[in-house]
Amino acid sequence: MEQTARHFAFPTVRTVGPGRPLHWLRLGWQDLCANPAASLSYGLAFAGMGALLNYVFRNAIEYLAALTMGFLLVGPLLSIGLYDLSRQRAAGLRPRLAPSLVAWRSNFGAIGIYVLIISIICLLWARGSLVVFAVFYTQGLPTVADFAHSVLSVDNLPFLFWWFGEGLVFAGLVFAISVVSIPYLVDTQVDAVTAAAASVLTLARNRPAMAVWAALIVVLIVAGFASMFVLLVLTAPLIGHATWHVYRDLVEPGASAPVADPAL
């Protein structure tokens, strides 16, 4: 018997102005307010992971710095449930926490590939951070206090240049391939390659808006960390819900069609 697979046409990518990210945040806030208990549950999970990360690596600043920055990049994967809450609301349903906890099952294979890719990039980033620290701190790795002093001191500009430069490369790469890809994967059965390509094209066609959006993400997450993770309970789900609206605003999924498998 002949079996068929589904083929998705490449999506349509829209272009918006640089002020659009504020609209996404407003829509994300509305989603959060629609069922605050479910959304803030994810916020508590984010804050808990941040606090645990800070505790485990408190004496390994070379890893803590990279992993803290990497926290900004794995956010899209950790926010899958938040995307599903927004999707439920968009469908006219009352957002419920339980279904969102298993939303990754809807496109398990493609999402699994993304998890693997992002994990490898974050591990490379952490290793690169260690190398930069080893080069500039030949007398021993710094304490958290020493590192804070380095960030504030102009005497350490070469170190800051290489450390932030390395982080920027990895951050730019992950942001490019994940800015809309994860909610796209949750919303459809599209494959990981198409989702990544759509994400890169979205970034390329909306550079001013994406620059503003990236800056807002950094500000909100850093504020969460600076408050000893208290504000992260609110800012993390806000970003997650808003990211769903980034995807829905900029990407129109292509239609699917059955494709016969010639091997069957």
C-alpha positions in Angstrom: 0.0 0.0 0.0 1.3 3.4 -0.9 2.1 5.7 2.0 2.5 9.5 1.8 4.5 12.1 3.7 3.7 15.7 4.1 5.7 18.4 2.3 5.5 22.0 3.5 6.0 24.9 1.0 8.5 27.5 2.2 6.6 30.1 4.3 6.0 33.7 3.4 8.1 36.1 5.5 6.7 39.6 6.2 8.6 42.8 6.8 7.7 45.2 9.7 9.1 48.5 11.1 11.6 48.9 14.0 8.8 49.8 16.5 7.0 46.5 16.1 8.7 44.8 19.0 6.7 47.0 21.4 3.5 45.6 19.9 4.8 42.1 20.4 5.4 42.8 24.1 1.9 44.2 24.5 0.4 41.1 23.0 2.6 38.9 25.1 1.5 40.8 28.2 -2.2 40.1 27.2 -1.4 36.4 26.9 0.3 36.4 30.3 -2.7 38.1 31.9 -5.1 35.7 30.3 -3.9 32.9 32.6 -1.2 34.3 34.9 -1.0 31.1 37.0 0.1 29.0 34.0 2.5 31.6 32.7 4.1 32.5 36.0 4.6 28.8 36.6 7.1 28.8 33.7 8.5 32.1 35.1 9.2 30.3 38.5 10.9 27.5 36.6 13.1 30.0 34.8 14.0 31.8 38.0 14.7 28.5 39.7 17.0 27.3 36.9 18.8 30.7 37.0 19.3 30.5 40.8 20.5 26.8 40.5 22.9 27.8 37.7 24.3 30.6 39.9 24.8 28.3 42.9 26.4 25.3 41.1 28.9 27.5 39.2 29.5 30.2 41.8 33.1 29.2 42.1 33.7 28.6 38.3 33.2 32.1 36.9 34.7 31.0 33.5 31.7 28.7 33.1 29.1 30.8 35.0 29.7 33.8 32.7 29.2 31.8 29.5 26.3 29.8 30.9 24.5 32.9 32.1 24.8 34.4 28.6 23.8 31.1 27.1 20.7 31.2 29.3 19.5 33.9 26.9 19.9 31.6 23.9 18.2 28.4 25.2 15.2 30.5 26.2 13.3 29.7 23.0 13.6 26.0 23.7 12.6 26.4 27.3 9.6 28.5 26.3 7.9 25.8 24.2 5.1 25.6 26.8 4.6 29.4 26.7 4.2 29.3 22.9 1.5 26.6 23.3 -0.3 28.7 25.9 -0.4 31.6 23.4 -1.5 29.2 20.6 -4.3 27.9 22.8 -5.5 31.5 23.4 -5.2 32.3 19.7 -7.5 29.3 18.9 -10.2 30.7 21.2 -9.4 28.3 24.1 -8.8 29.0 27.7 -5.0 28.5 28.1 -4.3 25.5 30.3 -0.9 24.5 31.8 -1.2 20.7 31.4 -1.3 20.5 27.6 1.5 23.1 27.3 3.8 20.8 29.3 3.8 18.2 26.5 3.6 20.6 23.5 7.0 19.4 22.3 5.4 16.1 21.3 3.6 17.8 18.4 6.8 17.9 16.3 9.2 15.8 18.4 11.7 14.9 15.7 12.4 18.4 14.4 12.4 19.9 17.9 14.8 17.2 19.1 17.2 18.2 16.3 17.0 21.8 17.4 17.7 20.8 21.0 20.8 18.9 19.9 22.1 21.8 17.7 21.6 24.5 20.4 23.2 22.2 23.1 26.3 21.8 21.0 26.6 25.5 20.3 26.2 26.3 24.0 28.9 23.8 24.9 31.2 25.2 22.3 30.5 28.7 23.7 31.3 27.6 27.3 34.5 26.0 26.1 35.5 29.1 24.2 34.8 31.2 27.3 37.2 29.0 29.3 39.9 29.4 26.7 39.6 33.2 26.8 39.8 33.2 30.6 42.8 30.9 30.5 44.6 33.2 28.1 44.1 36.4 30.0 44.2 35.0 33.6 47.5 33.1 33.5 47.9 33.3 37.3 44.7 31.6 38.0 41.0 32.1 37.2 39.3 35.0 38.9 36.6 35.0 41.6 33.2 36.5 40.9 34.3 39.8 42.6 37.5 39.9 40.4 35.5 39.3 37.3 33.0 42.1 38.2 36.0 44.4 38.6 37.3 43.3 35.2 34.1 44.3 33.5 34.2 47.7 35.1 37.9 48.4 34.5 39.3 49.9 31.3 42.6 48.1 32.0 40.9 44.9 30.8 39.7 46.0 27.5 41.5 43.3 25.5 39.9 40.6 27.7 36.5 42.2 27.4 36.9 42.6 23.6 37.6 38.9 23.1 35.2 37.6 25.6 32.2 39.7 24.5 33.3 39.2 20.9 33.2 35.4 21.2 29.8 35.6 22.9 28.5 37.9 20.2 29.4 35.4 17.5 27.6 32.5 19.2 24.7 34.7 20.2 24.2 36.0 16.7 24.3 32.5 15.3 21.7 31.1 17.7 19.5 34.1 17.5 19.5 33.9 13.7 18.4 30.3 13.5 15.9 30.4 16.4 14.3 33.8 16.4 11.0 32.3 15.0 11.9 28.7 14.4 10.8 27.1 17.7 7.3 28.5 17.7 7.1 27.6 14.0 8.0 24.0 14.8 5.5 23.9 17.6 2.7 25.3 15.4 3.3 23.1 12.4 4.9 19.8 11.3 7.6 21.6 9.4 11.1 20.2 9.4 14.1 21.8 11.3 15.9 22.9 8.1 12.9 24.8 6.8 12.3 26.4 10.2 15.9 27.5 10.5 16.0 28.9 7.0 12.7 30.8 7.6 14.3 32.2 10.8 17.4 33.4 9.1 15.3 35.0 6.3 13.1 36.7 8.9 16.1 38.2 10.5 17.6 39.3 7.2 14.4 41.0 6.1 13.7 42.7 9.4 17.1 43.7 10.7 16.0 47.0 12.4 13.1 45.3 14.2 15.2 42.3 15.1 17.9 44.5 16.6 15.3 46.2 18.8 13.8 42.9 19.7 17.2 41.4 20.7 18.0 44.5 22.8 14.6 44.2 24.6 15.3 40.5 25.3 18.7 41.3 26.8 17.4 44.2 28.9 14.5 42.1 30.3 16.6 39.0 31.1 19.5 41.0 32.6 16.9 42.8 34.8 15.7 39.4 35.9 19.2 38.3 36.8 20.1 41.6 38.5 17.1 41.3 40.7 18.4 37.9 42.0 15.9 36.2 39.6 12.8 37.8 41.2 11.9 39.8 38.1 12.7 36.8 35.9 9.5 35.2 37.1 7.7 37.9 35.1 10.1 38.8 32.3 10.8 35.3 31.1 7.1 34.4 30.4 6.5 37.8 28.9 9.3 37.2 26.4 8.1 33.7 25.7 4.5 34.9 24.9 5.8 37.8 22.9 8.0 35.5 20.8 4.9 33.6 19.7 3.6 36.9 18.3 6.9 37.6 16.6 6.4 34.3 14.7 2.7 34.9 13.9 3.4 38.4 12.8 6.3 37.7 10.5 5.8 34.2 9.2 2.9 32.8 7.2 3.4 29.0 7.2 3.3 27.4 3.7 0.6 25.0 2.8 1.3 21.3 3.1 0.7 18.7 0.4 1.0 14.9 0.4 4.1 13.5 -1.3 4.2 9.8 -2.2 7.2 7.9 -0.9 8.6 6.0 -4.0 10.2 3.4 -1.7 6.9 2.2 -0.5 
